[in-house]
Amino acid sequence: MKNMKEAVRRLQKDGEYRFEGLGREESRRDATELAKVAMREDRKYGIESSLGIAKDAFGYYFAAQING
């Protein structure tokens, strides 16, 4: 993933981050990594976040905020 900081910021701000130009497995791998990095970043500042991955209707994954 090229610009992790920008992706983390967009995930935190918008509640989701969708990838462009990746295959299904690549999107799954990158979405998982992005969710982990964003949660670590939040924890550094004392923020409890629930982030994970979701799959769209076409089988592509994206990072998203999970509300219990």
All heavy atoms as a GROMACS GRO file, in nm:
protein
  548
    1MET      N    1   0.084  -0.117   0.000
    1MET     CA    2   0.000   0.000   0.000
    1MET      C    3   0.089   0.123   0.000
    1MET      O    4   0.179   0.135   0.082
    1MET     CB    5  -0.090  -0.005   0.122
    1MET     CG    6  -0.180   0.110   0.133
    1MET     SD    7  -0.288   0.084   0.272
    1MET     CE    8  -0.435   0.127   0.195
    2LYS      N    9   0.064   0.214  -0.089
    2LYS     CA   10   0.153   0.328  -0.110
    2LYS      C   11   0.148   0.430   0.003
    2LYS      O   12   0.248   0.459   0.064
    2LYS     CB   13   0.119   0.397  -0.242
    2LYS     CG   14   0.152   0.315  -0.363
    2LYS     CD   15   0.119   0.391  -0.488
    2LYS     CE   16   0.146   0.306  -0.609
    2LYS     NZ   17   0.113   0.373  -0.733
    3ASN      N   18   0.033   0.488   0.029
    3ASN     CA   19   0.024   0.598   0.123
    3ASN      C   20  -0.061   0.559   0.243
    3ASN      O   21  -0.178   0.592   0.251
    3ASN     CB   22  -0.034   0.721   0.052
    3ASN     CG   23  -0.014   0.847   0.132
    3ASN    OD1   24   0.026   0.842   0.247
    3ASN    ND2   25  -0.042   0.959   0.070
    4MET      N   26   0.002   0.489   0.337
    4MET     CA   27  -0.070   0.436   0.453
    4MET      C   28  -0.126   0.547   0.541
    4MET      O   29  -0.238   0.537   0.588
    4MET     CB   30   0.023   0.345   0.534
    4MET     CG   31  -0.043   0.279   0.651
    4MET     SD   32  -0.173   0.161   0.610
    4MET     CE   33  -0.075   0.023   0.560
    5LYS      N   34  -0.050   0.655   0.561
    5LYS     CA   35  -0.097   0.762   0.648
    5LYS      C   36  -0.225   0.826   0.593
    5LYS      O   37  -0.317   0.854   0.668
    5LYS     CB   38   0.011   0.869   0.666
    5LYS     CG   39   0.120   0.827   0.758
    5LYS     CD   40   0.212   0.940   0.790
    5LYS     CE   41   0.314   0.894   0.891
    5LYS     NZ   42   0.378   1.002   0.959
    6GLU      N   43  -0.230   0.848   0.464
    6GLU     CA   44  -0.350   0.907   0.403
    6GLU      C   45  -0.468   0.811   0.413
    6GLU      O   46  -0.581   0.852   0.441
    6GLU     CB   47  -0.324   0.942   0.256
    6GLU     CG   48  -0.444   0.996   0.183
    6GLU     CD   49  -0.495   1.128   0.237
    6GLU    OE1   50  -0.420   1.201   0.303
    6GLU    OE2   51  -0.615   1.158   0.215
    7ALA      N   52  -0.445   0.682   0.393
    7ALA     CA   53  -0.552   0.583   0.403
    7ALA      C   54  -0.604   0.575   0.546
    7ALA      O   55  -0.726   0.567   0.568
    7ALA     CB   56  -0.502   0.447   0.356
    8VAL      N   57  -0.514   0.578   0.645
    8VAL     CA   58  -0.556   0.576   0.785
    8VAL      C   59  -0.641   0.698   0.815
    8VAL      O   60  -0.747   0.689   0.878
    8VAL     CB   61  -0.434   0.569   0.880
    8VAL    CG1   62  -0.473   0.598   1.023
    8VAL    CG2   63  -0.366   0.434   0.870
    9ARG      N   64  -0.598   0.814   0.771
    9ARG     CA   65  -0.672   0.937   0.796
    9ARG      C   66  -0.812   0.930   0.735
    9ARG      O   67  -0.911   0.965   0.799
    9ARG     CB   68  -0.597   1.059   0.740
    9ARG     CG   69  -0.661   1.192   0.779
    9ARG     CD   70  -0.599   1.309   0.705
    9ARG     NE   71  -0.635   1.312   0.565
    9ARG     CZ   72  -0.756   1.344   0.516
    9ARG    NH1   73  -0.853   1.374   0.596
    9ARG    NH2   74  -0.778   1.344   0.388
   10ARG      N   75  -0.822   0.882   0.611
   10ARG     CA   76  -0.952   0.872   0.546
   10ARG      C   77  -1.041   0.770   0.615
   10ARG      O   78  -1.162   0.791   0.629
   10ARG     CB   79  -0.936   0.838   0.399
   10ARG     CG   80  -0.895   0.960   0.318
   10ARG     CD   81  -0.899   0.943   0.169
   10ARG     NE   82  -1.014   0.870   0.120
   10ARG     CZ   83  -1.011   0.795   0.009
   10ARG    NH1   84  -0.901   0.785  -0.061
   10ARG    NH2   85  -1.118   0.732  -0.030
   11LEU      N   86  -0.983   0.659   0.661
   11LEU     CA   87  -1.061   0.558   0.732
   11LEU      C   88  -1.114   0.616   0.863
   11LEU      O   89  -1.232   0.599   0.896
   11LEU     CB   90  -0.975   0.435   0.760
   11LEU     CG   91  -1.037   0.325   0.845
   11LEU    CD1   92  -1.167   0.275   0.786
   11LEU    CD2   93  -0.938   0.210   0.862
   12GLN      N   94  -1.031   0.688   0.936
   12GLN     CA   95  -1.073   0.747   1.062
   12GLN      C   96  -1.180   0.855   1.039
   12GLN      O   97  -1.274   0.866   1.116
   12GLN     CB   98  -0.954   0.807   1.136
   12GLN     CG   99  -0.858   0.701   1.187
   12GLN     CD  100  -0.727   0.759   1.235
   12GLN    OE1  101  -0.682   0.863   1.187
   12GLN    NE2  102  -0.665   0.692   1.330
   13LYS      N  103  -1.164   0.932   0.936
   13LYS     CA  104  -1.256   1.043   0.908
   13LYS      C  105  -1.389   0.995   0.849
   13LYS      O  106  -1.496   1.033   0.895
   13LYS     CB  107  -1.191   1.141   0.811
   13LYS     CG  108  -1.277   1.259   0.775
   13LYS     CD  109  -1.207   1.349   0.676
   13LYS     CE  110  -1.304   1.456   0.629
   13LYS     NZ  111  -1.260   1.517   0.507
   14ASP      N  112  -1.384   0.909   0.748
   14ASP     CA  113  -1.503   0.869   0.673
   14ASP      C  114  -1.569   0.742   0.727
   14ASP      O  115  -1.682   0.712   0.690
   14ASP     CB  116  -1.469   0.848   0.525
   14ASP     CG  117  -1.415   0.974   0.460
   14ASP    OD1  118  -1.443   1.085   0.509
   14ASP    OD2  119  -1.344   0.960   0.358
   15GLY      N  120  -1.497   0.664   0.806
   15GLY     CA  121  -1.552   0.540   0.858
   15GLY      C  122  -1.533   0.421   0.767
   15GLY      O  123  -1.570   0.310   0.801
   16GLU      N  124  -1.476   0.443   0.649
   16GLU     CA  125  -1.444   0.332   0.559
   16GLU      C  126  -1.338   0.378   0.459
   16GLU      O  127  -1.320   0.497   0.436
   16GLU     CB  128  -1.566   0.279   0.485
   16GLU     CG  129  -1.624   0.371   0.381
   16GLU     CD  130  -1.742   0.309   0.308
   16GLU    OE1  131  -1.822   0.237   0.371
   16GLU    OE2  132  -1.755   0.333   0.189
   17TYR      N  133  -1.268   0.280   0.404
   17TYR     CA  134  -1.170   0.308   0.300
   17TYR      C  135  -1.177   0.196   0.197
   17TYR      O  136  -1.157   0.080   0.229
   17TYR     CB  137  -1.027   0.317   0.357
   17TYR     CG  138  -0.925   0.354   0.253
   17TYR    CD1  139  -0.903   0.487   0.221
   17TYR    CD2  140  -0.854   0.256   0.186
   17TYR    CE1  141  -0.810   0.522   0.124
   17TYR    CE2  142  -0.761   0.291   0.088
   17TYR     CZ  143  -0.740   0.423   0.058
   17TYR     OH  144  -0.649   0.458  -0.039
   18ARG      N  145  -1.208   0.233   0.074
   18ARG     CA  146  -1.218   0.137  -0.036
   18ARG      C  147  -1.095   0.150  -0.126
   18ARG      O  148  -1.049   0.259  -0.153
   18ARG     CB  149  -1.345   0.160  -0.117
   18ARG     CG  150  -1.468   0.133  -0.034
   18ARG     CD  151  -1.596   0.153  -0.112
   18ARG     NE  152  -1.712   0.132  -0.028
   18ARG     CZ  153  -1.778   0.018  -0.019
   18ARG    NH1  154  -1.740  -0.085  -0.091
   18ARG    NH2  155  -1.882   0.008   0.060
   19PHE      N  156  -1.048   0.037  -0.172
   19PHE     CA  157  -0.928   0.033  -0.255
   19PHE      C  158  -0.967   0.034  -0.402
   19PHE      O  159  -1.073  -0.013  -0.440
   19PHE     CB  160  -0.848  -0.094  -0.224
   19PHE     CG  161  -0.804  -0.100  -0.082
   19PHE    CD1  162  -0.881  -0.165   0.013
   19PHE    CD2  163  -0.687  -0.040  -0.042
   19PHE    CE1  164  -0.842  -0.170   0.145
   19PHE    CE2  165  -0.647  -0.044   0.090
   19PHE     CZ  166  -0.725  -0.110   0.184
   20GLU      N  167  -0.878   0.085  -0.483
   20GLU     CA  168  -0.899   0.088  -0.628
   20GLU      C  169  -0.788   0.011  -0.696
   20GLU      O  170  -0.672   0.021  -0.658
   20GLU     CB  171  -0.900   0.232  -0.678
   20GLU     CG  172  -1.014   0.315  -0.624
   20GLU     CD  173  -1.009   0.459  -0.671
   20GLU    OE1  174  -0.929   0.490  -0.762
   20GLU    OE2  175  -1.084   0.540  -0.615
   21GLY      N  176  -0.824  -0.066  -0.796
   21GLY     CA  177  -0.726  -0.134  -0.877
   21GLY      C  178  -0.665  -0.259  -0.816
   21GLY      O  179  -0.560  -0.305  -0.863
   22LEU      N  180  -0.726  -0.314  -0.712
   22LEU     CA  181  -0.673  -0.434  -0.650
   22LEU      C  182  -0.765  -0.552  -0.676
   22LEU      O  183  -0.886  -0.536  -0.693
   22LEU     CB  184  -0.662  -0.416  -0.498
   22LEU     CG  185  -0.568  -0.309  -0.446
   22LEU    CD1  186  -0.571  -0.306  -0.294
   22LEU    CD2  187  -0.426  -0.333  -0.494
   23GLY      N  188  -0.708  -0.671  -0.676
   23GLY     CA  189  -0.788  -0.792  -0.686
   23GLY      C  190  -0.853  -0.823  -0.553
   23GLY      O  191  -0.829  -0.756  -0.452
   24ARG      N  192  -0.934  -0.927  -0.551
   24ARG     CA  193  -1.008  -0.961  -0.429
   24ARG      C  194  -0.915  -0.995  -0.313
   24ARG      O  195  -0.932  -0.946  -0.202
   24ARG     CB  196  -1.104  -1.075  -0.458
   24ARG     CG  197  -1.222  -1.031  -0.540
   24ARG     CD  198  -1.316  -1.148  -0.570
   24ARG     NE  199  -1.431  -1.102  -0.646
   24ARG     CZ  200  -1.437  -1.097  -0.778
   24ARG    NH1  201  -1.332  -1.136  -0.850
   24ARG    NH2  202  -1.545  -1.054  -0.838
   25GLU      N  203  -0.818  -1.081  -0.338
   25GLU     CA  204  -0.728  -1.120  -0.229
   25GLU      C  205  -0.636  -1.005  -0.188
   25GLU      O  206  -0.604  -0.991  -0.070
   25GLU     CB  207  -0.646  -1.243  -0.268
   25GLU     CG  208  -0.728  -1.371  -0.267
   25GLU     CD  209  -0.797  -1.395  -0.133
   25GLU    OE1  210  -0.732  -1.385  -0.027
   25GLU    OE2  211  -0.919  -1.424  -0.135
   26GLU      N  212  -0.592  -0.926  -0.284
   26GLU     CA  213  -0.510  -0.810  -0.251
   26GLU      C  214  -0.588  -0.712  -0.165
   26GLU      O  215  -0.535  -0.655  -0.070
   26GLU     CB  216  -0.462  -0.740  -0.378
   26GLU     CG  217  -0.364  -0.819  -0.460
   26GLU     CD  218  -0.342  -0.754  -0.595
   26GLU    OE1  219  -0.442  -0.716  -0.661
   26GLU    OE2  220  -0.226  -0.741  -0.634
   27SER      N  221  -0.715  -0.689  -0.200
   27SER     CA  222  -0.796  -0.595  -0.123
   27SER      C  223  -0.818  -0.649   0.018
   27SER      O  224  -0.819  -0.572   0.114
   27SER     CB  225  -0.930  -0.566  -0.192
   27SER     OG  226  -1.016  -0.678  -0.193
   28ARG      N  227  -0.833  -0.780   0.032
   28ARG     CA  228  -0.850  -0.839   0.165
   28ARG      C  229  -0.725  -0.818   0.249
   28ARG      O  230  -0.732  -0.778   0.366
   28ARG     CB  231  -0.881  -0.988   0.153
   28ARG     CG  232  -0.903  -1.053   0.287
   28ARG     CD  233  -0.935  -1.199   0.273
   28ARG     NE  234  -0.960  -1.254   0.405
   28ARG     CZ  235  -1.038  -1.356   0.428
   28ARG    NH1  236  -1.100  -1.416   0.329
   28ARG    NH2  237  -1.055  -1.400   0.550
   29ARG      N  238  -0.611  -0.845   0.192
   29ARG     CA  239  -0.483  -0.829   0.263
   29ARG      C  240  -0.462  -0.684   0.306
   29ARG      O  241  -0.431  -0.655   0.422
   29ARG     CB  242  -0.368  -0.876   0.175
   29ARG     CG  243  -0.231  -0.868   0.242
   29ARG     CD  244  -0.118  -0.887   0.144
   29ARG     NE  245  -0.116  -0.775   0.050
   29ARG     CZ  246  -0.114  -0.787  -0.082
   29ARG    NH1  247  -0.112  -0.905  -0.137
   29ARG    NH2  248  -0.113  -0.682  -0.159
   30ASP      N  249  -0.481  -0.592   0.212
   30ASP     CA  250  -0.458  -0.450   0.243
   30ASP      C  251  -0.561  -0.394   0.339
   30ASP      O  252  -0.528  -0.311   0.424
   30ASP     CB  253  -0.455  -0.368   0.114
   30ASP     CG  254  -0.326  -0.388   0.036
   30ASP    OD1  255  -0.239  -0.464   0.082
   30ASP    OD2  256  -0.312  -0.326  -0.072
   31ALA      N  257  -0.687  -0.437   0.329
   31ALA     CA  258  -0.790  -0.389   0.422
   31ALA      C  259  -0.760  -0.435   0.564
   31ALA      O  260  -0.776  -0.358   0.660
   31ALA     CB  261  -0.927  -0.438   0.377
   32THR      N  262  -0.715  -0.559   0.578
   32THR     CA  263  -0.680  -0.612   0.710
   32THR      C  264  -0.565  -0.533   0.770
   32THR      O  265  -0.568  -0.492   0.887
   32THR     CB  266  -0.644  -0.761   0.700
   32THR    OG1  267  -0.755  -0.832   0.645
   32THR    CG2  268  -0.607  -0.818   0.835
   33GLU      N  269  -0.462  -0.510   0.691
   33GLU     CA  270  -0.346  -0.435   0.738
   33GLU      C  271  -0.384  -0.292   0.774
   33GLU      O  272  -0.342  -0.240   0.878
   33GLU     CB  273  -0.236  -0.435   0.632
   33GLU     CG  274  -0.110  -0.362   0.674
   33GLU     CD  275  -0.039  -0.426   0.793
   33GLU    OE1  276  -0.059  -0.546   0.818
   33GLU    OE2  277   0.035  -0.355   0.861
   34LEU      N  278  -0.465  -0.228   0.692
   34LEU     CA  279  -0.507  -0.090   0.719
   34LEU      C  280  -0.586  -0.081   0.848
   34LEU      O  281  -0.564   0.010   0.929
   34LEU     CB  282  -0.589  -0.036   0.601
   34LEU     CG  283  -0.648   0.103   0.620
   34LEU    CD1  284  -0.539   0.206   0.646
   34LEU    CD2  285  -0.730   0.140   0.498
   35ALA      N  286  -0.677  -0.174   0.872
   35ALA     CA  287  -0.756  -0.172   0.995
   35ALA      C  288  -0.666  -0.187   1.117
   35ALA      O  289  -0.684  -0.117   1.217
   35ALA     CB  290  -0.861  -0.283   0.991
   36LYS      N  291  -0.568  -0.276   1.110
   36LYS     CA  292  -0.475  -0.296   1.222
   36LYS      C  293  -0.394  -0.170   1.250
   36LYS      O  294  -0.378  -0.128   1.364
   36LYS     CB  295  -0.381  -0.413   1.193
   36LYS     CG  296  -0.446  -0.547   1.199
   36LYS     CD  297  -0.345  -0.656   1.165
   36LYS     CE  298  -0.408  -0.792   1.160
   36LYS     NZ  299  -0.311  -0.896   1.121
   37VAL      N  300  -0.341  -0.111   1.144
   37VAL     CA  301  -0.258   0.009   1.159
   37VAL      C  302  -0.341   0.124   1.216
   37VAL      O  303  -0.296   0.197   1.305
   37VAL     CB  304  -0.193   0.049   1.025
   37VAL    CG1  305  -0.129   0.186   1.033
   37VAL    CG2  306  -0.090  -0.055   0.985
   38ALA      N  307  -0.462   0.142   1.168
   38ALA     CA  308  -0.548   0.251   1.214
   38ALA      C  309  -0.585   0.233   1.362
   38ALA      O  310  -0.587   0.330   1.438
   38ALA     CB  311  -0.673   0.260   1.128
   39MET      N  312  -0.611   0.109   1.404
   39MET     CA  313  -0.643   0.086   1.545
   39MET      C  314  -0.522   0.112   1.634
   39MET      O  315  -0.535   0.169   1.743
   39MET     CB  316  -0.697  -0.056   1.566
   39MET     CG  317  -0.839  -0.071   1.519
   39MET     SD  318  -0.926  -0.218   1.577
   39MET     CE  319  -0.819  -0.350   1.526
   40ARG      N  320  -0.403   0.073   1.588
   40ARG     CA  321  -0.281   0.104   1.666
   40ARG      C  322  -0.262   0.254   1.677
   40ARG      O  323  -0.224   0.305   1.783
   40ARG     CB  324  -0.159   0.040   1.599
   40ARG     CG  325  -0.139  -0.104   1.635
   40ARG     CD  326   0.000  -0.152   1.595
   40ARG     NE  327   0.024  -0.140   1.453
   40ARG     CZ  328   0.020  -0.240   1.368
   40ARG    NH1  329  -0.005  -0.362   1.410
   40ARG    NH2  330   0.044  -0.221   1.240
   41GLU      N  331  -0.285   0.325   1.569
   41GLU     CA  332  -0.271   0.471   1.568
   41GLU      C  333  -0.371   0.534   1.666
   41GLU      O  334  -0.335   0.625   1.741
   41GLU     CB  335  -0.294   0.524   1.427
   41GLU     CG  336  -0.267   0.670   1.409
   41GLU     CD  337  -0.119   0.706   1.416
   41GLU    OE1  338  -0.034   0.618   1.398
   41GLU    OE2  339  -0.090   0.824   1.440
   42ASP      N  340  -0.494   0.486   1.666
   42ASP     CA  341  -0.594   0.538   1.759
   42ASP      C  342  -0.554   0.512   1.904
   42ASP      O  343  -0.569   0.600   1.989
   42ASP     CB  344  -0.732   0.473   1.733
   42ASP     CG  345  -0.799   0.528   1.609
   42ASP    OD1  346  -0.755   0.632   1.556
   42ASP    OD2  347  -0.898   0.466   1.564
   43ARG      N  348  -0.504   0.392   1.932
   43ARG     CA  349  -0.466   0.357   2.069
   43ARG      C  350  -0.354   0.446   2.122
   43ARG      O  351  -0.347   0.472   2.241
   43ARG     CB  352  -0.423   0.211   2.077
   43ARG     CG  353  -0.542   0.120   2.087
   43ARG     CD  354  -0.500  -0.023   2.123
   43ARG     NE  355  -0.585  -0.113   2.046
   43ARG     CZ  356  -0.544  -0.193   1.951
   43ARG    NH1  357  -0.418  -0.200   1.918
   43ARG    NH2  358  -0.630  -0.270   1.886
   44LYS      N  359  -0.265   0.491   2.032
   44LYS     CA  360  -0.158   0.581   2.075
   44LYS      C  361  -0.214   0.708   2.137
   44LYS      O  362  -0.152   0.768   2.223
   44LYS     CB  363  -0.068   0.619   1.957
   44LYS     CG  364   0.031   0.515   1.920
   44LYS     CD  365   0.145   0.569   1.836
   44LYS     CE  366   0.102   0.625   1.704
   44LYS     NZ  367   0.214   0.656   1.614
   45TYR      N  368  -0.332   0.749   2.093
   45TYR     CA  369  -0.394   0.872   2.142
   45TYR      C  370  -0.510   0.845   2.237
   45TYR      O  371  -0.590   0.934   2.264
   45TYR     CB  372  -0.440   0.956   2.022
   45TYR     CG  373  -0.324   0.996   1.936
   45TYR    CD1  374  -0.300   0.933   1.815
   45TYR    CD2  375  -0.236   1.095   1.976
   45TYR    CE1  376  -0.192   0.967   1.736
   45TYR    CE2  377  -0.127   1.131   1.899
   45TYR     CZ  378  -0.106   1.066   1.779
   45TYR     OH  379   0.002   1.101   1.701
   46GLY      N  380  -0.520   0.721   2.287
   46GLY     CA  381  -0.621   0.688   2.386
   46GLY      C  382  -0.762   0.672   2.330
   46GLY      O  383  -0.859   0.680   2.404
   47ILE      N  384  -0.774   0.646   2.202
   47ILE     CA  385  -0.905   0.630   2.139
   47ILE      C  386  -0.932   0.482   2.119
   47ILE      O  387  -0.849   0.410   2.063
   47ILE     CB  388  -0.909   0.703   2.003
   47ILE    CG1  389  -0.884   0.851   2.022
   47ILE    CG2  390  -1.041   0.678   1.932
   47ILE    CD1  391  -0.859   0.926   1.893
   48GLU      N  392  -1.046   0.437   2.165
   48GLU     CA  393  -1.088   0.298   2.144
   48GLU      C  394  -1.168   0.292   2.015
   48GLU      O  395  -1.275   0.353   2.005
   48GLU     CB  396  -1.174   0.250   2.260
   48GLU     CG  397  -1.096   0.225   2.387
   48GLU     CD  398  -0.998   0.109   2.375
   48GLU    OE1  399  -1.031   0.008   2.311
   48GLU    OE2  400  -0.888   0.121   2.430
   49SER      N  401  -1.119   0.223   1.917
   49SER     CA  402  -1.190   0.212   1.790
   49SER      C  403  -1.211   0.065   1.756
   49SER      O  404  -1.137  -0.022   1.800
   49SER     CB  405  -1.111   0.280   1.677
   49SER     OG  406  -0.985   0.219   1.662
   50SER      N  407  -1.315   0.040   1.679
   50SER     CA  408  -1.344  -0.095   1.630
   50SER      C  409  -1.342  -0.089   1.479
   50SER      O  410  -1.435  -0.040   1.416
   50SER     CB  411  -1.482  -0.141   1.678
   50SER     OG  412  -1.483  -0.155   1.817
   51LEU      N  413  -1.233  -0.135   1.422
   51LEU     CA  414  -1.217  -0.134   1.278
   51LEU      C  415  -1.197  -0.277   1.230
   51LEU      O  416  -1.139  -0.360   1.300
   51LEU     CB  417  -1.098  -0.047   1.238
   51LEU     CG  418  -1.102   0.097   1.284
   51LEU    CD1  419  -0.969   0.165   1.257
   51LEU    CD2  420  -1.214   0.172   1.215
   52GLY      N  421  -1.244  -0.305   1.112
   52GLY     CA  422  -1.229  -0.437   1.056
   52GLY      C  423  -1.244  -0.431   0.905
   52GLY      O  424  -1.226  -0.326   0.845
   53ILE      N  425  -1.277  -0.545   0.846
   53ILE     CA  426  -1.295  -0.548   0.702
   53ILE      C  427  -1.437  -0.593   0.670
   53ILE      O  428  -1.502  -0.662   0.749
   53ILE     CB  429  -1.191  -0.638   0.632
   53ILE    CG1  430  -1.205  -0.783   0.674
   53ILE    CG2  431  -1.050  -0.587   0.658
   53ILE    CD1  432  -1.118  -0.879   0.593
   54ALA      N  433  -1.483  -0.552   0.555
   54ALA     CA  434  -1.615  -0.591   0.504
   54ALA      C  435  -1.600  -0.624   0.356
   54ALA      O  436  -1.503  -0.583   0.292
   54ALA     CB  437  -1.715  -0.479   0.524
   55LYS      N  438  -1.696  -0.697   0.303
   55LYS     CA  439  -1.691  -0.736   0.162
   55LYS      C  440  -1.813  -0.677   0.092
   55LYS      O  441  -1.925  -0.685   0.143
   55LYS     CB  442  -1.692  -0.888   0.150
   55LYS     CG  443  -1.675  -0.937   0.010
   55LYS     CD  444  -1.650  -1.087  -0.009
   55LYS     CE  445  -1.707  -1.181   0.087
   55LYS     NZ  446  -1.692  -1.322   0.046
   56ASP      N  447  -1.790  -0.619  -0.026
   56ASP     CA  448  -1.902  -0.564  -0.102
   56ASP      C  449  -1.968  -0.672  -0.186
   56ASP      O  450  -1.928  -0.789  -0.183
   56ASP     CB  451  -1.858  -0.444  -0.187
   56ASP     CG  452  -1.761  -0.479  -0.298
   56ASP    OD1  453  -1.743  -0.598  -0.330
   56ASP    OD2  454  -1.701  -0.386  -0.354
   57ALA      N  455  -2.068  -0.635  -0.260
   57ALA     CA  456  -2.146  -0.731  -0.340
   57ALA      C  457  -2.064  -0.798  -0.450
   57ALA      O  458  -2.103  -0.904  -0.499
   57ALA     CB  459  -2.266  -0.661  -0.401
   58PHE      N  460  -1.954  -0.740  -0.487
   58PHE     CA  461  -1.871  -0.795  -0.594
   58PHE      C  462  -1.755  -0.880  -0.542
   58PHE      O  463  -1.674  -0.930  -0.619
   58PHE     CB  464  -1.817  -0.683  -0.682
   58PHE     CG  465  -1.926  -0.601  -0.743
   58PHE    CD1  466  -1.956  -0.475  -0.694
   58PHE    CD2  467  -2.003  -0.650  -0.848
   58PHE    CE1  468  -2.058  -0.400  -0.749
   58PHE    CE2  469  -2.106  -0.577  -0.904
   58PHE     CZ  470  -2.135  -0.451  -0.854
   59GLY      N  471  -1.745  -0.893  -0.410
   59GLY     CA  472  -1.642  -0.978  -0.351
   59GLY      C  473  -1.513  -0.906  -0.318
   59GLY      O  474  -1.413  -0.970  -0.284
   60TYR      N  475  -1.512  -0.773  -0.326
   60TYR     CA  476  -1.394  -0.696  -0.292
   60TYR      C  477  -1.405  -0.648  -0.147
   60TYR      O  478  -1.513  -0.615  -0.100
   60TYR     CB  479  -1.377  -0.576  -0.386
   60TYR     CG  480  -1.348  -0.619  -0.526
   60TYR    CD1  481  -1.451  -0.636  -0.619
   60TYR    CD2  482  -1.218  -0.645  -0.567
   60TYR    CE1  483  -1.423  -0.677  -0.750
   60TYR    CE2  484  -1.190  -0.686  -0.695
   60TYR     CZ  485  -1.293  -0.703  -0.786
   60TYR     OH  486  -1.266  -0.744  -0.913
   61TYR      N  487  -1.293  -0.644  -0.079
   61TYR     CA  488  -1.291  -0.607   0.062
   61TYR      C  489  -1.254  -0.461   0.079
   61TYR      O  490  -1.186  -0.402  -0.004
   61TYR     CB  491  -1.190  -0.694   0.137
   61TYR     CG  492  -1.230  -0.839   0.143
   61TYR    CD1  493  -1.200  -0.927   0.040
   61TYR    CD2  494  -1.300  -0.887   0.252
   61TYR    CE1  495  -1.238  -1.060   0.044
   61TYR    CE2  496  -1.339  -1.021   0.257
   61TYR     CZ  497  -1.308  -1.104   0.154
   61TYR     OH  498  -1.347  -1.236   0.158
   62PHE      N  499  -1.300  -0.404   0.192
   62PHE     CA  500  -1.263  -0.268   0.227
   62PHE      C  501  -1.256  -0.259   0.379
   62PHE      O  502  -1.314  -0.339   0.451
   62PHE     CB  503  -1.362  -0.166   0.169
   62PHE     CG  504  -1.505  -0.184   0.212
   62PHE    CD1  505  -1.556  -0.110   0.316
   62PHE    CD2  506  -1.590  -0.273   0.147
   62PHE    CE1  507  -1.688  -0.125   0.357
   62PHE    CE2  508  -1.722  -0.288   0.185
   62PHE     CZ  509  -1.772  -0.214   0.292
   63ALA      N  510  -1.179  -0.162   0.426
   63ALA     CA  511  -1.166  -0.139   0.569
   63ALA      C  512  -1.283  -0.052   0.613
   63ALA      O  513  -1.322   0.041   0.543
   63ALA     CB  514  -1.034  -0.069   0.600
   64ALA      N  515  -1.340  -0.085   0.730
   64ALA     CA  516  -1.457  -0.011   0.776
   64ALA      C  517  -1.462  -0.006   0.927
   64ALA      O  518  -1.408  -0.092   0.996
   64ALA     CB  519  -1.584  -0.077   0.724
   65GLN      N  520  -1.530   0.096   0.976
   65GLN     CA  521  -1.556   0.107   1.119
   65GLN      C  522  -1.671   0.013   1.152
   65GLN      O  523  -1.770   0.006   1.078
   65GLN     CB  524  -1.595   0.250   1.154
   65GLN     CG  525  -1.620   0.272   1.299
   65GLN     CD  526  -1.648   0.417   1.330
   65GLN    OE1  527  -1.666   0.499   1.241
   65GLN    NE2  528  -1.651   0.449   1.457
   66ILE      N  529  -1.658  -0.060   1.261
   66ILE     CA  530  -1.759  -0.156   1.301
   66ILE      C  531  -1.830  -0.103   1.424
   66ILE      O  532  -1.767  -0.076   1.526
   66ILE     CB  533  -1.696  -0.294   1.332
   66ILE    CG1  534  -1.623  -0.346   1.209
   66ILE    CG2  535  -1.801  -0.392   1.381
   66ILE    CD1  536  -1.539  -0.467   1.235
   67ASN      N  537  -1.959  -0.086   1.413
   67ASN     CA  538  -2.039  -0.040   1.526
   67ASN      C  539  -2.117  -0.158   1.581
   67ASN      O  540  -2.194  -0.220   1.510
   67ASN     CB  541  -2.137   0.070   1.482
   67ASN     CG  542  -2.064   0.193   1.434
   67ASN    OD1  543  -1.962   0.229   1.489
   67ASN    ND2  544  -2.115   0.257   1.332
   68GLY      N  545  -2.093  -0.187   1.709
   68GLY     CA  546  -2.152  -0.302   1.775
   68GLY      C  547  -2.297  -0.290   1.790
   68GLY      O  548  -2.386  -0.356   1.773
   0.00000   0.00000   0.00000
